Amino acid sequence: MNRAPDPRRTDPDVPHVVGTALGAMPGTDVVETVTLLRGELGAPHLSFLPSLPARGPAADPVARTAAVLDELHADRQPHGLRVSGVPGKDSRAARALLAGDVNVLADVIGAESGGDDAPVKTQLLGPLTLAARLHLHAGERALKDHGARRDLRDSLAPGSPRTCAPCGPRRPAARSSSSWTSRTSRRCSRAPCPR
């Protein structure tokens, strides 16, 4: 199998190792975390948007993933997050927190000397994991409803690539990528949902 050489590599005889991280990070200070991670995982490694769930309910993985949904929202109820068509206080808080994190990441990358055009990764829950963790209006899990699964998948697909899009204007050659954490979501994102 022949692969095209990576344009960032300077010496083809040296093995090219790219590192990244996934999962939640400890702490509550996003600026400190991003600065630390960029120091450890700067170019040519794959930078990522850290998740700091210790900052509260708006920063947990379910709320963070629900914040990228297109035309759907999720608000906290006694039994968990409930899918809604209108934004509530919790949905706006999660979206604001995610937008602030993206802006901090873009500012830290933009303040570095040298051009870093490597992609930026964000970790989100997959559509099936998200459906298993979200509730519908009567309290039942979204995973049980075929239409709800389809709506979540269709809402997550356009929303996830736009998550790190604000990094692009500050870095002209920047790209972004999203990684879903549920193993079955790779198949679900390529195949139509069962009706």
Protein Blocks (a to p, Z undefined) as FASTA:
>chain_A
ZZdddfkbmblkbccdddddedjdedjbfklmmmmmmmmmmcfbdcdddddfknojklgm
klmmmmmpghiacdddfkbccddfbdcfklmmmmmmmmmmmmmmmmmmmmpgcjdfbdcd
dddddfklmmmmpccfkopafklpmklmmmmmmmmmmmmmmmmmmmmmmmmkbccddddf
bfklmmmmmpccdZZ
